[in-house]
């Protein structure tokens, strides 16, 4: 140690004692006073801008406002009588993720600048001694180099490798497909001819290979268009995840591998289910306005008779359900016609038995009901009915599933009672539910991915926790005091996506494990919790998807004009910055001498993405934000301020949604470095 460190230790100690005994006046003079320090800073910044290790901290237009402040600060530090007008170092650097390594690079660039200007080593040592004192203020939260974590990252295998490579992924898809074709919940989506089955399996293998970390040629942008017209719901997606879990377990994969596989697959949920979610939600809202108009648009009794005839032609040719219609077909047709007519707003003419009694002995399951709905849609298409009308009728018929099967879609999949013990008791009773909710809520307030949605006043937080406890208690088989009909309404206008829901459920699972809830009870609780996904995420999914469609149809220029063109949008941006500067959650990122440059570049970029002229000449969003400790929480706060500004200036809810749709995709560009560091 002595041989390695003695040189540096002695030089810096001599420099420290010299500055302590003689002051810094001589140093200030040796550096050439203010003009000399200005030249030194200029030389240092030339070195920094060429240093690939730290150059990303010193790019962009705002650097022109930073250099004069650095000159002021160093002149004062090195003994000059100058006025420093900037912010404190800890506040300036609190939004940046600066490490000891990067601070050392900064010092090295300064020493290189001194050598360029011909300054001696002793003077350089004195400067380093003075600057070293500033290290804690610049680093703020000192980043530690975790050797163990670094070594684990180097030696870590990808999910692709842990699954078993190409053969492992292929076996997983084969096993999943085999189970899916036998499972009545999802069977109808996997019944294809041999050639289509082979092609379908190949595409799934390519997709999984890519998202698991292997080499793949699958274009992920094809995922949503490929599934948009399919009637795949969150229920079906959850069923498929359950089948994949079973296959991996059968193949001997450990819990960590299974968990990582399911986490990698979750982002596909939105692409796979959004199409159906949007179509059905629009139809549901139309149906809520009244069914009288629907029956008339169908063509009244004559239209209903035509539909039933067309339906039976299609169903009679459908080998999947044909046998269920063989007996007493005339009676069945008459009964179904009367019942469907009532559902669609026609006269109340159904006189038959309860549906559960009629169908009890037929062995009908979700698969048969899905086939019937598919045949109904096909019959309506054959009669020339528009897509919106077809969707409204499917929404109206869906509730009869519960009456025919004895349960609604998804109910009964989770056994609330095992060996005579209810889930609420296996979970540990009301006390454990409350403890888990408290722990989960605390975790949500700390997790920047979801913190924005849980940060409320203390009274509101208490209300949410209490409501969540009541909701879970009822769902787990305890006393039900929560009105489930209000769940969707409460979340409809909140921008909660599948990404947020997945984070929340993961934190719930972590909290339950921490409290000591039994593993089986945790898994059943997660399945119960997943049933609430559509009610919580549908509002956001529908609003944003409709806005996407509007933008694709009318173009960004239409939104630009609707927001008041250049003058209107500038007024919104100005109002947004007024909100941002008062917002203590994020105003640290928007203050100081560089604020003017930040405002200018941000305004130009927002103007451009919302359909205005492209005057932005700055760096890419990833590069500009790579040095900042910005998270999902900060991005959500920024969007909230923009939405607030639009509302203050009288913009409609549709306009706010349209702007959010345009800006939301920028999240990944802004946070890409953050995601990579945290492996999100």
C-alpha positions as CSV (number, residue, x, y, z in Angstrom):
1,X,0.0,0.0,0.0
2,X,2.7,2.5,1.0
3,X,4.6,2.0,-2.3
4,X,1.5,2.5,-4.3
5,X,-0.1,5.5,-2.5
6,X,2.9,7.4,-1.0
7,X,3.5,9.6,-4.0
8,X,-0.1,10.9,-4.1
9,X,-0.4,11.1,-0.3
10,X,2.7,13.2,0.1
11,X,2.1,15.6,-2.8
12,X,-1.5,16.3,-1.7
13,X,-0.5,16.7,1.9
14,X,2.2,19.2,1.1
15,X,-0.2,21.1,-1.1
16,X,-2.8,21.1,1.7
17,X,-0.4,22.4,4.3
18,X,0.8,25.1,1.9
19,X,-2.7,26.3,1.3
20,X,-3.6,26.2,5.0
21,X,-0.5,28.2,6.0
22,X,-0.2,30.6,3.1
23,X,-3.8,30.9,2.1
24,X,-5.0,30.8,-1.5
25,X,-3.9,34.2,-2.7
26,X,-0.7,32.8,-4.1
27,X,-2.6,30.1,-5.9
28,X,-5.0,32.6,-7.5
29,X,-2.0,34.6,-8.7
30,X,-0.2,31.5,-10.0
31,X,-3.2,30.6,-12.0
32,X,-3.2,34.0,-13.7
33,X,-6.1,35.4,-11.7
34,X,-9.6,35.6,-13.3
35,X,-8.3,35.7,-17.0
36,X,-6.0,32.7,-16.3
37,X,-8.7,30.7,-14.6
38,X,-11.1,31.5,-17.5
39,X,-8.5,30.0,-19.9
40,X,-8.0,27.0,-17.6
41,X,-11.8,26.3,-17.5
42,X,-12.0,26.6,-21.3
43,X,-9.1,24.2,-21.7
44,X,-10.7,21.8,-19.2
45,X,-14.1,21.8,-21.0
46,X,-12.4,21.2,-24.3
47,X,-11.0,18.0,-22.7
48,X,-14.3,17.0,-21.1
49,X,-16.2,17.4,-24.4
50,X,-13.8,14.9,-26.0
51,X,-13.7,12.4,-23.1
52,X,-16.1,9.6,-23.9
53,X,-16.3,8.7,-20.2
54,X,-18.0,11.9,-19.2
55,X,-18.8,13.9,-22.4
56,X,-22.5,13.2,-22.0
57,X,-22.5,15.5,-18.9
58,X,-21.2,18.4,-21.0
59,X,-23.2,18.4,-24.2
60,X,-26.2,20.5,-25.4
61,X,-26.8,24.2,-25.7
62,X,-27.1,24.7,-22.0
63,X,-23.3,24.2,-21.6
64,X,-22.8,27.8,-22.7
65,X,-24.5,28.9,-19.5
66,X,-22.6,26.5,-17.3
67,X,-19.0,27.5,-18.3
68,X,-19.3,31.1,-16.9
69,X,-20.6,29.7,-13.6
70,X,-17.7,27.3,-13.3
71,X,-15.3,30.1,-13.9
72,X,-16.9,32.1,-11.1
73,X,-16.9,29.2,-8.7
74,X,-13.3,28.2,-9.3
75,X,-12.0,31.8,-9.2
76,X,-13.7,32.1,-5.7
77,X,-12.5,28.7,-4.6
78,X,-8.9,29.4,-5.6
79,X,-8.6,32.7,-3.8
80,X,-10.2,35.4,-6.0
81,X,-12.5,38.1,-4.8
82,X,-15.5,37.4,-7.1
83,X,-19.2,37.0,-6.6
84,X,-20.6,33.5,-7.4
85,X,-24.2,33.9,-8.5
86,X,-25.1,30.2,-9.0
87,X,-26.9,27.6,-6.9
88,X,-25.2,25.4,-4.3
89,X,-23.3,22.4,-5.6
90,X,-25.4,19.9,-3.9
91,X,-28.6,21.3,-5.4
92,X,-27.1,21.6,-8.9
93,X,-25.9,18.0,-8.9
94,X,-28.8,16.4,-6.9
95,X,-30.6,15.5,-10.2
96,X,-27.5,13.8,-11.7
97,X,-26.2,10.3,-11.1
98,X,-22.5,11.3,-10.7
99,X,-20.0,8.7,-9.3
100,X,-16.5,9.0,-7.9
101,X,-15.2,7.7,-11.2
102,X,-16.8,10.6,-13.1
103,X,-15.6,13.1,-10.5
104,X,-12.1,11.8,-11.0
105,X,-12.4,12.2,-14.7
106,X,-13.4,15.8,-14.1
107,X,-10.3,16.4,-12.0
108,X,-8.1,14.7,-14.6
109,X,-9.5,17.0,-17.4
110,X,-8.6,20.0,-15.2
111,X,-5.0,18.7,-14.7
112,X,-4.7,18.2,-18.5
113,X,-5.8,21.8,-19.0
114,X,-3.1,22.9,-16.6
115,X,-0.4,21.0,-18.4
116,X,-1.7,22.5,-21.7
117,X,-1.3,26.0,-20.2
118,X,2.2,25.2,-18.8
119,X,1.3,25.2,-15.1
120,X,3.6,23.3,-12.8
121,X,2.7,20.1,-10.9
122,X,2.8,21.7,-7.5
123,X,0.1,24.2,-8.6
124,X,-2.0,21.4,-10.0
125,X,-1.7,19.5,-6.7
126,X,-2.9,22.6,-4.8
127,X,-5.9,22.8,-7.1
128,X,-6.8,19.2,-6.6
129,X,-6.6,19.5,-2.9
130,X,-9.1,22.4,-3.0
131,X,-11.4,20.6,-5.4
132,X,-11.3,17.3,-3.5
133,X,-13.2,18.9,-0.6
134,X,-16.2,19.4,-3.0
135,X,-16.5,15.7,-3.8
136,X,-19.3,15.0,-1.2
137,X,-21.4,17.9,-2.4
138,X,-21.1,17.0,-6.1
139,X,-21.8,13.3,-5.6
140,X,-24.7,14.0,-3.2
141,X,-25.7,10.3,-3.0
142,X,-22.5,8.5,-3.4
143,X,-22.8,5.6,-5.8
144,X,-20.9,2.5,-4.6
145,X,-19.3,0.1,-6.9
146,X,-20.9,-3.2,-6.0
147,X,-18.3,-5.8,-7.0
148,X,-20.6,-8.7,-6.2
149,X,-23.4,-7.3,-8.4
150,X,-20.9,-6.5,-11.2
151,X,-19.6,-10.0,-11.2
152,X,-23.1,-11.5,-11.1
153,X,-24.0,-9.3,-14.1
154,X,-21.0,-10.5,-16.0
155,X,-21.7,-14.1,-15.4
156,X,-25.5,-13.9,-15.5
157,X,-27.2,-16.0,-18.1
158,X,-30.1,-14.7,-20.2
159,X,-33.6,-16.0,-19.7
160,X,-33.1,-17.6,-23.2
161,X,-30.2,-19.6,-21.9
162,X,-31.8,-20.5,-18.6
163,X,-34.9,-21.8,-20.4
164,X,-32.7,-24.1,-22.4
165,X,-31.9,-22.2,-25.6
166,X,-33.6,-22.8,-28.9
167,X,-34.7,-26.3,-27.9
168,X,-36.0,-25.1,-24.6
169,X,-38.1,-22.4,-26.1
170,X,-39.4,-24.8,-28.8
171,X,-40.4,-27.4,-26.1
172,X,-42.1,-24.6,-24.1
173,X,-44.2,-23.6,-27.1
174,X,-45.1,-27.2,-27.9
175,X,-46.2,-27.9,-24.3
176,X,-48.2,-24.6,-24.2
177,X,-49.9,-25.3,-27.5
178,X,-50.7,-28.9,-26.5
179,X,-52.4,-27.7,-23.3
180,X,-54.1,-24.8,-25.0
181,X,-55.8,-27.0,-27.5
182,X,-57.3,-29.0,-24.6
183,X,-58.2,-26.2,-22.3
184,X,-61.8,-25.0,-22.9
185,X,-60.9,-21.5,-21.8
186,X,-58.6,-20.8,-24.7
187,X,-59.1,-23.7,-27.0
188,X,-61.0,-21.8,-29.6
189,X,-58.0,-19.5,-30.3
190,X,-55.6,-22.4,-31.0
191,X,-57.8,-24.6,-33.2
192,X,-56.3,-24.2,-36.7
193,X,-55.4,-26.4,-39.6
194,X,-52.0,-28.2,-39.6
195,X,-50.2,-25.6,-41.8
196,X,-51.5,-22.7,-39.7
197,X,-50.6,-24.4,-36.5
198,X,-47.0,-24.9,-37.7
199,X,-46.7,-21.3,-38.8
200,X,-48.3,-20.1,-35.6
201,X,-45.9,-22.1,-33.4
202,X,-42.9,-20.8,-35.4
203,X,-43.9,-17.2,-34.9
204,X,-44.4,-17.7,-31.1
205,X,-41.0,-19.4,-30.9
206,X,-39.3,-16.5,-32.7
207,X,-41.1,-13.9,-30.5
208,X,-40.2,-15.7,-27.2
209,X,-36.6,-16.2,-28.4
210,X,-36.2,-12.5,-28.9
211,X,-37.8,-11.3,-25.7
212,X,-35.9,-13.9,-23.7
213,X,-32.5,-12.6,-25.0
214,X,-31.8,-14.8,-28.0
215,X,-31.3,-13.9,-31.7
216,X,-34.6,-13.5,-33.5
217,X,-36.0,-12.1,-36.7
218,X,-39.5,-11.4,-35.2
219,X,-40.7,-7.8,-35.6
220,X,-42.4,-6.9,-32.3
221,X,-44.3,-4.1,-34.0
222,X,-46.4,-6.9,-35.7
223,X,-47.8,-8.2,-32.4
224,X,-50.6,-5.7,-32.0
225,X,-51.9,-5.7,-35.6
226,X,-51.8,-9.6,-35.6
227,X,-54.1,-9.8,-32.6
228,X,-56.2,-6.6,-32.9
229,X,-59.2,-8.2,-34.4
230,X,-59.1,-11.3,-32.1
231,X,-61.5,-11.5,-29.2
232,X,-58.6,-12.1,-26.7
233,X,-59.2,-10.7,-23.2
234,X,-57.1,-10.4,-20.1
235,X,-58.8,-13.5,-18.9
236,X,-57.5,-15.5,-21.9
237,X,-54.1,-14.0,-21.5
238,X,-53.9,-15.0,-17.8
239,X,-55.0,-18.5,-18.7
240,X,-52.2,-18.7,-21.2
241,X,-49.7,-17.5,-18.6
242,X,-51.0,-20.2,-16.3
243,X,-50.4,-22.9,-18.9
244,X,-46.9,-21.6,-19.6
245,X,-46.2,-21.8,-15.8
246,X,-47.4,-25.4,-15.8
247,X,-45.2,-26.4,-18.7
248,X,-42.0,-24.8,-17.2
249,X,-42.8,-26.5,-13.9
250,X,-43.2,-29.8,-15.7
251,X,-39.8,-29.2,-17.4
252,X,-38.1,-28.9,-14.0
253,X,-37.5,-25.1,-14.1
254,X,-37.0,-23.4,-10.8
255,X,-39.2,-20.6,-9.5
256,X,-36.8,-17.8,-10.5
257,X,-36.8,-19.0,-14.1
258,X,-40.5,-19.3,-14.2
259,X,-40.9,-15.8,-12.7
260,X,-38.5,-14.2,-15.2
261,X,-40.2,-15.9,-18.1
262,X,-43.7,-14.6,-17.0
263,X,-42.2,-11.1,-16.4
264,X,-40.7,-11.0,-19.9
265,X,-44.1,-12.0,-21.4
266,X,-46.2,-9.5,-19.5
267,X,-45.5,-6.5,-21.8
268,X,-47.2,-8.5,-24.6
269,X,-50.5,-8.3,-22.8
270,X,-51.4,-4.8,-24.0
271,X,-50.6,-5.6,-27.7
272,X,-52.6,-8.9,-27.5
273,X,-55.7,-7.7,-25.7
274,X,-56.1,-4.0,-26.6
275,X,-58.1,-4.5,-29.8
276,X,-60.8,-6.5,-28.1
277,X,-60.8,-4.3,-25.0
278,X,-61.3,-1.1,-27.0
279,X,-64.1,-2.6,-29.3
280,X,-66.0,-4.0,-26.4
281,X,-65.7,-0.9,-24.2
282,X,-67.0,1.3,-26.9
283,X,-69.9,-1.1,-27.5
284,X,-70.6,-1.3,-23.8
285,X,-70.9,2.5,-23.6
286,X,-73.3,2.5,-26.5
287,X,-75.4,-0.3,-25.0
288,X,-75.6,1.7,-21.7
289,X,-77.4,4.4,-23.6
290,X,-80.3,2.0,-24.2
291,X,-81.1,-1.2,-26.2
292,X,-84.3,0.0,-27.9
293,X,-82.3,1.5,-30.7
294,X,-80.2,-1.6,-31.1
295,X,-83.2,-3.8,-31.7
296,X,-84.6,-1.4,-34.3
297,X,-81.2,-1.1,-36.0
298,X,-81.2,-4.9,-36.2
299,X,-84.4,-4.7,-38.2
300,X,-87.0,-5.4,-35.5
301,X,-88.6,-8.9,-35.5
302,X,-87.8,-9.5,-39.2
303,X,-84.2,-8.7,-38.6
304,X,-84.0,-10.9,-35.6
305,X,-85.6,-13.8,-37.5
306,X,-83.0,-13.4,-40.3
307,X,-80.2,-13.3,-37.8
308,X,-81.3,-16.5,-36.1
309,X,-81.7,-18.3,-39.4
310,X,-78.2,-17.1,-40.5
311,X,-76.8,-18.1,-37.1
312,X,-78.1,-21.7,-37.3
313,X,-76.7,-22.1,-40.8
314,X,-73.3,-21.2,-39.5
315,X,-73.6,-23.2,-36.3
316,X,-75.0,-26.3,-38.2
317,X,-71.7,-26.3,-40.2
318,X,-69.6,-25.8,-37.1
319,X,-68.4,-29.3,-36.0
320,X,-67.4,-27.9,-32.6
321,X,-71.0,-27.2,-31.4
322,X,-73.2,-28.9,-34.1
323,X,-73.9,-31.9,-31.8
324,X,-75.4,-29.6,-29.2
325,X,-78.1,-28.5,-31.6
326,X,-79.1,-31.9,-33.0
327,X,-82.0,-32.5,-30.5
328,X,-85.3,-30.5,-30.9
329,X,-83.8,-27.9,-33.2
330,X,-87.0,-26.1,-33.9
331,X,-87.7,-25.7,-30.2
332,X,-84.1,-24.6,-29.5
333,X,-84.3,-22.0,-32.3
334,X,-87.6,-20.6,-31.1
335,X,-86.3,-20.3,-27.5
336,X,-83.0,-18.8,-28.4
337,X,-84.6,-16.3,-30.8
338,X,-87.0,-15.1,-28.0
339,X,-84.2,-14.9,-25.5
340,X,-81.7,-13.1,-27.7
341,X,-84.5,-10.7,-28.8
342,X,-85.1,-9.8,-25.2
343,X,-81.4,-9.3,-24.6
344,X,-81.2,-6.9,-27.6
345,X,-84.2,-4.7,-26.4
346,X,-87.0,-6.6,-28.2
347,X,-90.4,-7.7,-26.7
348,X,-90.3,-9.9,-23.6
349,X,-91.4,-13.2,-25.2
350,X,-89.1,-15.8,-23.6
351,X,-91.3,-18.3,-21.7
352,X,-88.7,-21.2,-21.2
353,X,-86.9,-22.5,-18.2
354,X,-83.9,-20.9,-16.5
355,X,-80.9,-21.2,-18.8
356,X,-78.8,-23.0,-16.2
357,X,-81.4,-25.7,-16.0
358,X,-81.8,-26.0,-19.7
359,X,-78.1,-26.4,-20.3
360,X,-77.1,-28.3,-17.2
361,X,-76.9,-31.8,-18.8
362,X,-75.3,-30.7,-22.0
363,X,-71.7,-30.4,-20.7
364,X,-71.3,-26.9,-22.2
365,X,-68.2,-25.0,-21.2
366,X,-66.4,-21.7,-22.1
367,X,-65.1,-23.2,-25.3
368,X,-68.6,-24.0,-26.6
369,X,-69.9,-20.6,-25.6
370,X,-66.9,-18.9,-27.4
371,X,-67.7,-20.9,-30.5
372,X,-71.3,-19.8,-30.4
373,X,-70.3,-16.1,-30.1
374,X,-67.9,-16.5,-33.0
375,X,-70.7,-18.1,-35.1
376,X,-73.0,-15.3,-34.1
377,X,-70.5,-12.6,-35.2
378,X,-69.9,-14.5,-38.5
379,X,-73.7,-14.7,-39.2
380,X,-74.0,-10.9,-38.6
381,X,-71.1,-10.2,-40.9
382,X,-72.8,-12.3,-43.6
383,X,-75.9,-10.2,-43.2
384,X,-73.9,-7.1,-43.7
385,X,-74.1,-5.6,-40.2
386,X,-71.4,-3.0,-39.4
387,X,-68.6,-3.9,-36.9
388,X,-69.9,-1.5,-34.2
389,X,-73.3,-3.2,-34.3
390,X,-71.7,-6.7,-34.0
391,X,-69.7,-5.6,-31.0
392,X,-72.7,-4.2,-29.3
393,X,-74.7,-7.4,-29.7
394,X,-71.7,-9.5,-28.5
395,X,-71.5,-7.3,-25.4
396,X,-75.2,-7.8,-24.8
397,X,-75.1,-11.6,-25.2
398,X,-71.9,-12.1,-23.0
399,X,-73.7,-11.8,-19.6
400,X,-75.8,-14.9,-20.5
401,X,-72.6,-16.9,-20.1
402,X,-73.1,-16.9,-16.3
403,X,-76.7,-18.2,-16.7
404,X,-75.7,-21.0,-19.1
405,X,-72.5,-22.2,-17.5
406,X,-73.4,-21.5,-13.9
407,X,-70.5,-19.0,-13.6
408,X,-69.2,-16.0,-15.4
409,X,-66.0,-16.0,-17.4
410,X,-63.1,-16.5,-15.0
411,X,-65.1,-17.2,-11.9
412,X,-64.4,-20.6,-10.3
413,X,-60.8,-20.7,-11.6
414,X,-59.5,-19.8,-8.2
415,X,-60.5,-22.1,-5.4
416,X,-61.4,-19.7,-2.5
417,X,-61.8,-22.8,-0.3
418,X,-59.2,-25.6,-0.1
419,X,-59.8,-28.5,2.2
420,X,-62.7,-26.5,3.7
421,X,-60.6,-23.4,4.5
422,X,-61.4,-20.1,2.8
423,X,-58.7,-18.1,1.1
424,X,-59.3,-15.3,3.7
425,X,-58.4,-17.7,6.5
426,X,-55.4,-19.2,4.6
427,X,-54.2,-15.7,4.0
428,X,-54.2,-15.1,7.7
429,X,-57.4,-13.3,8.2
430,X,-58.4,-9.6,8.1
431,X,-55.3,-8.7,10.1
432,X,-52.9,-10.1,7.5
433,X,-54.8,-8.5,4.7
434,X,-54.4,-5.1,6.4
435,X,-50.7,-5.7,7.1
436,X,-50.0,-6.7,3.5
437,X,-51.9,-3.7,2.1
438,X,-49.9,-1.4,4.4
439,X,-46.6,-2.9,3.4
440,X,-47.6,-2.9,-0.3
441,X,-48.7,0.7,-0.1
442,X,-45.4,1.8,1.5
443,X,-43.5,0.0,-1.3
444,X,-45.6,1.7,-3.9
445,X,-44.7,5.1,-2.5
446,X,-41.0,4.2,-2.7
447,X,-41.1,2.6,-6.2
448,X,-40.7,5.3,-8.8
449,X,-42.5,3.2,-11.4
450,X,-45.8,3.6,-9.7
451,X,-45.3,6.2,-6.9
452,X,-47.2,8.9,-8.9
453,X,-50.5,7.0,-8.6
454,X,-50.3,6.4,-4.9
455,X,-49.0,9.8,-3.8
456,X,-52.0,11.5,-2.2
457,X,-52.9,13.4,0.9
458,X,-52.7,11.4,4.1
459,X,-56.5,11.3,4.4
460,X,-56.9,10.1,0.8
461,X,-54.2,7.5,1.4
462,X,-56.0,6.2,4.4
463,X,-59.2,6.0,2.4
464,X,-57.6,4.1,-0.5
465,X,-55.9,1.6,1.9
466,X,-59.2,1.0,3.7
467,X,-61.1,0.5,0.4
468,X,-58.4,-1.9,-0.9
469,X,-58.6,-3.9,2.4
470,X,-62.4,-4.2,2.1
471,X,-62.1,-5.2,-1.6
472,X,-59.5,-7.9,-0.9
473,X,-61.4,-9.2,2.1
474,X,-64.6,-9.7,0.0
475,X,-62.7,-11.2,-2.9
476,X,-60.9,-13.7,-0.6
477,X,-64.2,-15.0,0.8
478,X,-64.6,-12.7,3.8
479,X,-67.2,-10.1,4.6
480,X,-67.8,-8.1,1.4
481,X,-68.4,-4.4,2.1
482,X,-66.9,-3.1,-1.2
483,X,-69.1,-2.1,-4.1
484,X,-67.5,-3.9,-7.1
485,X,-69.6,-2.0,-9.5
486,X,-67.7,1.2,-8.7
487,X,-64.2,-0.2,-9.4
488,X,-64.1,0.6,-13.1
489,X,-65.7,4.0,-12.7
490,X,-63.1,4.9,-10.0
491,X,-60.2,4.1,-12.3
492,X,-61.6,5.0,-15.7
493,X,-60.0,8.4,-16.1
494,X,-56.7,7.5,-14.4
495,X,-53.8,6.6,-16.7
496,X,-53.1,3.2,-15.2
497,X,-51.6,0.8,-17.7
498,X,-50.8,-2.9,-17.6
499,X,-47.2,-1.9,-16.8
500,X,-48.4,-0.1,-13.6
501,X,-50.8,-3.0,-12.7
502,X,-47.9,-5.5,-13.1
503,X,-45.7,-3.5,-10.8
504,X,-48.4,-3.1,-8.2
505,X,-49.2,-6.9,-8.2
506,X,-45.5,-7.7,-7.9
507,X,-45.2,-5.4,-4.9
508,X,-48.3,-7.0,-3.4
509,X,-46.7,-10.4,-3.8
510,X,-43.5,-9.1,-2.2
511,X,-45.4,-7.7,0.7
512,X,-47.4,-10.9,1.3
513,X,-44.1,-12.9,1.3
514,X,-42.6,-10.4,3.7
515,X,-45.6,-10.7,6.1
516,X,-45.2,-14.5,5.9
517,X,-48.3,-15.5,4.0
518,X,-48.3,-19.1,2.8
519,X,-47.1,-19.6,-0.8
520,X,-50.3,-21.3,-2.0
521,X,-52.4,-18.6,-0.5
522,X,-50.2,-15.9,-2.1
523,X,-50.6,-17.6,-5.6
524,X,-54.4,-17.8,-5.2
525,X,-54.5,-14.2,-4.0
526,X,-52.6,-13.1,-7.1
527,X,-55.1,-14.9,-9.3
528,X,-58.0,-13.2,-7.5
529,X,-56.2,-9.8,-7.8
530,X,-55.7,-10.3,-11.5
531,X,-59.4,-10.4,-12.0
532,X,-59.6,-6.7,-11.3
533,X,-57.1,-5.8,-14.1
534,X,-59.8,-5.0,-16.8
535,X,-61.7,-2.7,-14.4
536,X,-58.5,-0.8,-13.5
537,X,-56.7,-0.6,-16.9
538,X,-59.6,-0.5,-19.4
539,X,-60.3,3.2,-19.1
540,X,-56.8,4.2,-19.9
541,X,-56.4,1.6,-22.7
542,X,-59.6,2.7,-24.4
543,X,-59.0,6.4,-24.2
544,X,-55.5,6.2,-25.5
545,X,-56.3,3.7,-28.2
546,X,-59.1,5.9,-29.5
547,X,-56.7,8.8,-29.5
548,X,-54.1,6.8,-31.4
549,X,-56.7,6.0,-34.0
550,X,-57.7,9.6,-34.3
551,X,-54.1,10.7,-34.8
552,X,-53.5,8.0,-37.4
553,X,-56.6,9.0,-39.3
554,X,-56.3,12.8,-39.1
555,X,-52.6,13.2,-38.6
556,X,-50.6,15.3,-36.0
557,X,-51.4,18.6,-37.8
558,X,-55.1,18.3,-36.8
559,X,-54.1,18.2,-33.1
560,X,-51.8,21.1,-33.7
561,X,-54.6,23.2,-35.1
562,X,-57.1,22.1,-32.5
563,X,-54.7,23.3,-29.8
564,X,-54.6,26.7,-31.3
565,X,-51.7,26.3,-33.7
566,X,-48.4,28.0,-32.8
567,X,-49.8,30.7,-30.5
568,X,-52.2,28.3,-28.7
569,X,-49.5,25.7,-28.1
570,X,-47.0,28.3,-26.9
571,X,-49.5,29.5,-24.4
572,X,-50.0,25.9,-23.2
573,X,-46.2,25.4,-22.9
574,X,-45.7,28.7,-21.0
575,X,-48.5,27.7,-18.6
576,X,-46.9,24.3,-18.2
577,X,-43.6,25.8,-17.2
578,X,-45.3,28.0,-14.7
579,X,-46.7,24.8,-13.1
580,X,-43.4,23.0,-13.3
581,X,-41.4,25.8,-11.6
582,X,-43.8,25.6,-8.7
583,X,-43.9,21.8,-8.5
584,X,-41.4,20.7,-5.8
585,X,-41.4,17.2,-7.1
586,X,-39.6,18.1,-10.4
587,X,-38.6,21.8,-10.3
588,X,-35.0,20.8,-9.4
589,X,-34.6,19.7,-13.1
590,X,-35.8,23.1,-14.3
591,X,-33.9,25.8,-12.5
592,X,-30.6,27.6,-12.6
593,X,-28.9,29.5,-15.4
594,X,-29.6,26.8,-17.9
595,X,-33.4,27.2,-17.4
596,X,-33.7,29.5,-20.5
597,X,-31.9,26.9,-22.7
598,X,-34.0,24.0,-21.2
599,X,-37.2,26.0,-21.8
600,X,-36.3,26.7,-25.4
601,X,-35.3,23.2,-26.3
602,X,-38.2,21.6,-24.5
603,X,-40.7,24.0,-26.1
604,X,-39.3,23.3,-29.5
605,X,-39.5,19.6,-29.0
606,X,-43.0,19.6,-27.7
607,X,-44.1,21.9,-30.4
608,X,-42.6,19.5,-33.0
609,X,-44.1,16.2,-31.6
610,X,-47.6,17.8,-31.3
611,X,-47.6,18.7,-35.0
612,X,-45.9,22.0,-35.2
613,X,-42.8,23.1,-37.0
614,X,-39.5,21.2,-36.4
615,X,-37.1,23.8,-35.0
616,X,-35.5,21.4,-32.5
617,X,-31.7,21.2,-33.0
618,X,-30.7,19.5,-29.7
619,X,-29.5,16.1,-28.7
620,X,-31.6,13.0,-28.7
621,X,-33.9,12.6,-25.7
622,X,-31.9,9.6,-24.4
623,X,-28.6,11.5,-24.6
624,X,-30.0,14.6,-23.0
625,X,-31.5,12.7,-20.1
626,X,-28.8,10.1,-19.6
627,X,-27.0,12.1,-16.9
628,X,-30.1,12.9,-14.9
629,X,-31.7,10.8,-12.2
630,X,-35.1,11.1,-13.8
631,X,-37.6,8.3,-13.3
632,X,-41.2,7.3,-14.3
633,X,-42.4,9.3,-11.3
634,X,-40.8,12.5,-12.7
635,X,-42.1,11.8,-16.2
636,X,-45.6,11.3,-14.8
637,X,-45.4,14.5,-12.9
638,X,-44.2,16.4,-16.0
639,X,-47.2,15.0,-18.0
640,X,-49.5,15.9,-15.2
641,X,-48.3,19.5,-15.4
642,X,-48.9,19.6,-19.1
643,X,-52.4,18.2,-18.7
644,X,-53.1,20.7,-16.0
645,X,-51.9,23.5,-18.2
646,X,-54.2,22.3,-21.0
647,X,-57.1,22.1,-18.6
648,X,-56.4,25.6,-17.3
649,X,-56.5,27.0,-20.9
650,X,-59.8,25.3,-21.7
651,X,-58.7,22.3,-23.7
652,X,-61.1,19.4,-23.8
653,X,-60.6,16.0,-22.3
654,X,-60.2,14.5,-25.8
655,X,-57.5,17.0,-26.6
656,X,-55.6,16.1,-23.4
657,X,-55.8,12.4,-24.2
658,X,-54.6,13.0,-27.7
659,X,-51.6,15.0,-26.5
660,X,-50.9,12.3,-23.9
661,X,-50.9,9.6,-26.7
662,X,-48.3,11.6,-28.6
663,X,-46.0,12.2,-25.6
664,X,-46.3,8.9,-23.9
665,X,-44.0,7.0,-26.3
666,X,-41.3,9.5,-25.4
667,X,-41.1,7.9,-21.9
668,X,-38.8,5.1,-23.1
669,X,-36.5,7.5,-24.8
670,X,-36.3,9.8,-21.8
671,X,-35.9,6.9,-19.3
672,X,-33.9,4.4,-21.4
673,X,-30.7,4.9,-19.4
674,X,-32.7,4.7,-16.1
675,X,-34.4,1.4,-17.3
676,X,-31.0,-0.1,-18.4
677,X,-29.4,0.7,-15.1
678,X,-32.3,-0.8,-13.1
679,X,-33.0,-3.7,-15.5
680,X,-36.6,-2.7,-15.9
